[in-house]
Amino acid sequence: MPMSSSAVVNRAELLGIVGQLEAALPQALAASDQVYSDRESVLDDARKEAERIVVEAQIQRDQLVSETDVHQLAKRDADRLRAEADREASALRKETDEYVDQRLASFEITLNKTLEAVARGRERLHGRSGLDQPANDDEPFRFPGHDDD
């Protein structure tokens, strides 16, 4: 029928298609029911897996935070110990420097006394043996009364 809203359909063909649909409908409904029941199981498994992941993540987070806290505490202790060791080393260095300075001062006094004694001895010798005459740089020094020849 041209120019109309009606359509002509072969009745046998249409009934065959409807029969196929009727035959496939129970199987499609069974598959649909299976998908629906599997959906609940899949969603339940997904929820359980999500909960497990969240719990593991919280445990890892707590461990990381704990490790960070332990690290921070250890760092603070190490810094405190290092500062204490530096103070002790500085005090020991100062004490050692003072001790060495005292020993050197004592040695200086002893050396000065020794130099003064040597100077007095030389003065006595110069007065006794005439060694206070200027030395000739061209001739080697000789003790008076001793000839090398």
Residue pairs with C-beta under 8 A, 6 or more apart in sequence:
1 7
1 8
122 131
125 131
126 132
129 144
130 144
131 144
135 141
142 148
